[in-house]
Amino acid sequence: MKMEWKKLLSSERFKDTTENKSNPDPRSEFLRDTDRIIYSSAFRRMQDKTQVFPIPKSDFVHNRLTHSLEVASVGRSLGLLAGNYIIKKENLNTEFSDRDFGNIIYSACLAHDIGNPPFGHSGEKAISSFFESEKGKKILKDLEDKERSDLLLFEGNALGFRIITNNNLSGIDGGLRLTYATLGAFTKYPWESKASLDKEEGKLDLEHVVKGKFGFLQTEKENFNEIASKLGLIDLGKNDLKIWCRHPLAYLVEAADTICYRVIDIEDTHKLGFISTDEAVKILLPIWEVSKEGNYNKSRLDNIKDEGEKVSFLRAKAINALIYMVIEVFKSKYDMIMEGKYHGELIKEIEHYDLVNNLKKTAASKGFDNPTVLKIELAGFDILGGLIDTFITACKNPKYIKSEKLRKLIPQQFLGENNEWDKSEYKQTVNICDYVARMTDSYALELHNNIRGVNLPIMQ
């Protein structure tokens, strides 16, 4: 069995039933996806969400928004290169262009972190940890196994899929109504949470499934089922679990993300003074040195006097080198990918992955364990866990005056019809987690402090 590009590159829009095409748009459907994502409120909120390091007074260090823009730029380059190769190999030049591939991956990359909660990488763990607590266990005890798994392995990728495909304030069915192709490329982990949990516990033997990661909640399972069917993804389901192979372009979205955060974490670490310029040069320069693009000339680096610019120059060269290394791996694994048999990570198979791994080790030891970073992460546990506990308690005990006032703070889109909560305790809980996870760092902190009387809001 082999996937077909005519299906994989479907430009039809999820849940869009309109047929009026009387006003043709000069943009391709995939380029329109980009605009829909950029102008969404969820995308805009990423400007106040921590990427790795707490957002300092300096405007240099990356937040979720700037990270996503940079990943999209790298993803577009990967898409253009991959598209050029695929079109020639599959003789698709009369139907698609390399720009189609570039725009699909660009859109998917823009949205790849749209579901991540506040306070960086620890945000997901903070929410999951709440459900491992005694209070959390009481909430989960009456849920079905698959529903419990969603909350015990709370995952930003799954919430991202919920955000871009679910009803929003406009009430439009299908959320942003992106193309099927972009939704497929976006979904890095096309399986449900129970598959991941079973893999972690040794109950599932399937190499495609990644421990601790999944792509959609039970509330959106049927949505992804429809998308997978439309795209022709290969069904790998096992033991009554929903599992599909990845869309081929999802591997390039993943690679773009990894390239950016591995390299740019070093640039941020240097900017914050956690590593010296010499240390940064020592681990970035070798990636440029082994580049096969033939543009290595160390005198260009030596001529740069500003230390920040020196590191930025090497950041650019390292990213460029890694793009071409990844594409070579993509080409070599192409047939396996199209048959749904590949289950690795492209960047981990490049010839010089040890150099990339050095970036990871340095950022972890010199940056991620910095006291300031740790304090933000610890605060995130208290703030996110506290907000979820507060609002779930209010929903479960609606007769109390405080509960009634807390419920009034929750936006309409997270309430059931006529301001009544869905009778499903699972859906109630997911709605609360959704509400809290969409918050920015600043808003989550302010709301947490306000409702506890630490800081009182000031009337404008």
N, C-alpha and C positions, 0 to 999 in steps of 0.2 A: 504494500500500500504506500502511496506517495501523495503528499498534499499538492494541490494545484494552485498556481498563482492567480488564476482568474477568480477563484473563490477567496483566496487569502487577501487579495487587494480589493475586496468589495467596497465600493464607494457608497453603497446604500447606507441610510442612517437608521440607527437603532430606534425603534418605535415611531418612526416618521411615516405617517400614512398620507401625507399631502402629495398630490400629483400635479400641481400647477407649476409647470416649468416655462411659463410664458416670458419670464424675465431672466434670461440667462446671466449668470454671474461670471465675470472674467476670471475669478479665482477657481481653482480646482476644488473639489469637495474636501480633499485632504488639507488644503491650505485654509479652507474655511474652518476646519477643526481647530487649527492653531488660534484663529481669532476667537472662537467660542471659549476656548480654555483661558486665554489671556484676559478676556473681559469678564470672567466669572469671579464672584466674590471669594470663592474658596482659593483661587489662585492668588488674588490680591492679599489675602490674609497671611500668606507665607512670608511676607516682608517682615513680620514680627514673630517669626518662629525660629528658634535656635536650630542651626545646622549641626554643629559640634560644639563650638565655643560660645559662651555667653556673648550676646551682642554688646560690644563695648561702646564707649563714647566715640572712638575712632570709627569712621564709616567704611573701613577697609574689610574687616572680617566678614566672611560669608554668612548669610542667613539662608533659609530654605528657598527664598525667591531667587536670589542671585545664583545659588547653586543650581537650581532648576534651569535657569536661563543658560548657564554654561554647559550643563549636561545636554541641553537641547542643541546647542551649537556643535558640540562634538558628535552627537547622534546624527545630526544632519549630514556631517561629513562622512560618517560611516555609512549612512543610507545611500548617499550619492555613489560612493565607491562600490558598495554591495549591489546597488541597482544596476550600475554599468556592467558588472560581472554577470548578474542574473539575466538581464535582458539579452545579452549576447549568447549566453549558454542555453537559454530556453527559447530563443527567437521570439521575444515579446515586443520588439521595437515598434510594431504597428499599433499596439494596445496600451503600452505604458512607457513612461520615461523615467530616467534615473531621478528626476525631481519628485516623482510620485513617491518613490521609496524614501527620499530625503525628507519630504514633508510629513509622511506618516510617522517616521521615527522622531522627527522634530516635535510633533504634537504629543506623541506618547511620552517623550522625555519631559516636556513642559509639565505634564500632569503626574509624573511618576511619584512625586512626594506630596501630592495634594491632600492625601489622607493622613499624613503624619501628625500626631498630636503635639502639643507644646513641649518645650524643654528637651529638644534633641532626641538622641537615640534612647534615652532612658524613659521617654514618655510612654512608649508601648509597654515597657516593663512595669512602669508604675501602675498602669491600668490592670495588667495581668496580675500583679502582686496583690491588688485589692481583692480580687476574686479567689486568691489563695488564703486570704485571712479568714478568721472565724466569721466575721460579718458576711464576707463574700461567699463562703461555703453555704451559708444558710439561704442565700439568694439562689444559688445554683442547684440546691438539692432536689428540687422538683422539676428541673428541666430535663429534656432529652439529652442523650449523650452528645449528639452533634451540636446541639445548642450550647451545652457546657463548654465544648471544645472551642467554640468561637470566642468565648469570653476568657477562658484560661490561656489562650494563645493570642490575645488581642493583637491585631496586625494592621499596620498603617496601609499596606497595599490593599487589603480587603475593604477598609473604610474608604480608600480612594476610589475603588470601583463602585462602591455604594454612592459616593458623592456625585460621580460623573454620569451615573446611569439611573439614579433614583429621582423621584419627584422632588422638585425644589419649591421655593416660595411661589413661583409662577403657576404651579400645579400641572405643568406640562409632563405628560407621561414620557419617561425615558431620560429625564435629567437634561444634560447638554445635547443629547441626541447626536453623538459623534458617529462617524462612520464605523462600520464593523471592523474594517482594517485597523484603524487606530485603537479601538477597544481591544482587539486581539494582541497588538504589539504592546499595549500598556500592561496586559496581565502577565506578570512575570511568573506567577505561581498558579497555574490553572487547575487547582484542585481545592477541595473543601478542607476545613481545619481538622476534621477527624482523621483524614488520611495522614496529615503531618504528625498528629499526636500518636497515631498507631505506629508510624515509622519510628518515632522517638522511643516508643515502648517495646519495639521489636516485634510488633504484631503484623507489620506490613513489609514485604520484601519487594520494593519497587524503587529502582535507583533514581527515577525521575523526580520523586517526591523529596523535598528538602525539609529537614526537621525544623519545627518552629515557624514555618512559613506557609501561608495559604493566600488564595486570591479573591475569595468572595465569602460573604456570610450566608447563613441559611436563608436570610431574607432576600438575598439576590441570587440564590442558586439557579432558579429557573431563568433568570435573565442571562446568566452566563451560559446555560445550556442552549438557549436560543442563539447566542453569539457563536459558540463553538460549532453548532450545526451549520450556521450560515457560512462560516469560514472553512468548513471541512477539516477541522482539527481532528487528529486521530484519538479515538476514545481508548483510554488505558484503564478504565474503571475496573475496580477489583473489590470484592467483599462488600458489595452494595455501596461503594464509595464513588463519588463523582471525581474523576481524574482524567485530564486530557494532556496531550503533548503540548508544548509551547508553540505559539505562532513563531515562525522562523525569525521574524524581525524583533521579537522580544529578546533574543540573545544579544542583539546589537544595542538595544535600549539598556540592558543590564551592563554591557561592556562600557557604554558611554558614562553611566553612573559611576562605575568602579574606577575608570580612568580619572574622572574629575575628582572624586573625593580622596583617592589615594595621593594624587599629585598636589591638589590644592590644599589639602589638610596640612601639608608640609609648608606651603606658602603662608598659611594662616598662623601656623605654629611659629614660624620665623618672625612674622609681623608682630606677634604678641611677645616676642623676646624669649620664648621657651627654648629655642635653639639658635645657635650663632649662624652667621652667614657662611662660615667655613663648613659647618655641619650640613647646612642645606645644600651647598654646592657639591659636597662630597657624595651625597646620595642621589642628587638629580642629574649631575653631569654624566655619569655612566650610561644613563638611558639615551641621552643624545649621542654619546660616543658610539653606541652600537646601532644607531639608526641606519637604515639602508637607503635613505634618501640622498645620501651623498653631499649633505650640506654642513657637515661637521667642520668647524673652524674655530678652535679655542681662542684665537686672538680676538674674535668678536666679543667673547665674554670678557676677556681681560681689559678690553677698551671701555667697558661700562664701569663707571666709578661709584655710582650710587648703589648701596648694598641692596636696597629693596628692589631696584630695577634689575639688578644682577640675578636675583632669585626669580623675579617675574619672567625674565628672558628664558631662564632654564625651565621654568614651568611650561612655557609655551612650546619649547623644543621637545620636552619630555612627552607632552600630550600629543603632539604631532607624530612623534616616533611611535607611540603606543597605538595610535589609530591605524597606522599601516601594518603594525605587527598583528593586531586583532583581525584585520581584514584577511590576512594570509591564512590565519587559522580558520576563519569562516569559510573560505574557499576550500580548504582541505577537509572540512567537516560537512560540507554542503549536502552531499547525498544522504548522509546519516540524519542530518537535521530535517530534510524534506521527507524522510521516511519515519520520522518520529522516534528515531533510535538514539539520538544524541541526548545525553543527560548531564553534560559537564558545563563548565563556565569558560567561555572563549579565552578570556585574559589569562586564566590559569594555565593555558596550554601554549602561550607564546614562548619563544625560545629563551627569553631572558626574564622569566617571571620572578626569579630570585631578586632582581633589582626592584620590582614592584613590591615584593614582600618586605624588602628593607624599608620602603616608605611606610608601610603599615606598622612595622615594629617601632620605628622612630616616633611616628605620630602617637602611638599608643603609650609609649614609655615617657615621652617628653611633653605631650600635650594633653591627652585624655585623662591622665592621672594627676594633672595639675590641681591643686586645692580649689581654685576658683571653679573649675569645671565640675569637680566632684560636688561642691556645695550647690551648684545649680541643679545637678541631677538629683541630689537628695531632697532639695526643695520641691522638685517636680513630683517626687513620690508622695510627699505630704499634701501638696496642693491638689493634684489630680485625684488621688485616692480620696481626699477629704471632700472634694466637690461631688464625686460620684456617690459617695456614702450619703452626703447631705440630701441630694436630690432623689436618690432611690428611696431613702427613708421617708421623705415627704410624699412620694407617690404611694408608698405602701401604707401610710397612715394619714389619709387625706382629711380626716375630721379635725385635726389639730389646727389652730389658728396659724401657727408658724408654717405648717405644711402648706396651707392655702396660699400664704404669701410667697413661699418659695416657688410654688407651681406657677405663680403669675410672672415669675422672672424667666420662665422657659419660653422661648420663641414658639410661635404657632406651628411652624413646620415640624416640631418635635412632639406635638400633641396629636391625639386622635381627633376624629371628627367631633365637632361641637365641644371642643376642649375636653373631651373624655379620653382617657388613656385606653389604648388597645387592651383588651382583656387578656391577651397573651403576656405573661410575665417576662418571657424571653424578649418579646418585641419592646416592651416597656424598658427593659434593661439596656437593650441595644440602642434605643433612642437616647437614653441618658448618656451612654458612652459616646455616641455620635455627637451629641450636643457639646460635651466637655472636650472631646478630641479636636473639634473644629476651632476651638478658641485659640487666640494668639497667646503668647507668653504673658504679655502685659495684662490682657483682659482676665486671664485665668488667675493671675496673682491678685489683681485688684478685686475681683469678685470674691475670691477666697477670703481676703482680708476684710472686705465690707460685711459679709454675712456673719463673720465671727466678731465683728466689732473692733478689730485691730485698727482699721482706718475707716472713717466714715466718709461717704461720698459728699462732695460739695455741690450744692445747687448752683447751676449756672444762671 
